[in-house]
């Protein structure tokens, strides 16, 4: 069963955020757009490149009214040290969420039981706590956060304009489509 258009499950986790330990829960995600980016583990090879990419685009996510959450199967203590020792991870101004109990990785379908790690999963969640997009893939392939930002803006546009759809490669400000019988077989 797909998680698309389903409500996120209740959760509470510890995170490292801007020099402090904080609690993050399902309620933290509600009331704003949220982007959850699951990664296998701290102190790995590809993960810092993705965190740096998210950090480089963070101002754009904030401008779009969204918070970014990085989630790994490590503890928030590991995330503190990771943030302090990795120049790439040190750029993160968003919460680094620990999931050592695998509550989140299991709830979002990205848990690898035989490894105790997460697959690379990206989830865009609307302000009501409903999952609008998801992408899950193998851990050797890092993501391009600009595509996540594009998907966020498309999800926001269609939420505000329920009679419109965003075509392939749609970018903010470009033409959308109004589904109708007149378009069938014409595109």
Secondary structure as GFF3:
##gff-version 3
##sequence-region A 1 187
A	DSSP	beta_strand	12	17	.	.	.	ID=ss1
A	DSSP	beta_strand	20	25	.	.	.	ID=ss2
A	DSSP	alpha_helix	26	29	.	.	.	ID=ss3
A	DSSP	beta_strand	33	38	.	.	.	ID=ss4
A	DSSP	alpha_helix	47	56	.	.	.	ID=ss5
A	DSSP	alpha_helix	58	63	.	.	.	ID=ss6
A	DSSP	beta_strand	66	72	.	.	.	ID=ss7
A	DSSP	alpha_helix	76	85	.	.	.	ID=ss8
A	DSSP	three_ten_helix	89	91	.	.	.	ID=ss9
A	DSSP	beta_strand	95	98	.	.	.	ID=ss10
A	DSSP	alpha_helix	103	107	.	.	.	ID=ss11
A	DSSP	beta_strand	111	112	.	.	.	ID=ss12
A	DSSP	beta_strand	117	118	.	.	.	ID=ss13
A	DSSP	beta_strand	120	125	.	.	.	ID=ss14
A	DSSP	beta_strand	131	137	.	.	.	ID=ss15
A	DSSP	alpha_helix	145	160	.	.	.	ID=ss16
A	DSSP	three_ten_helix	181	183	.	.	.	ID=ss17
###
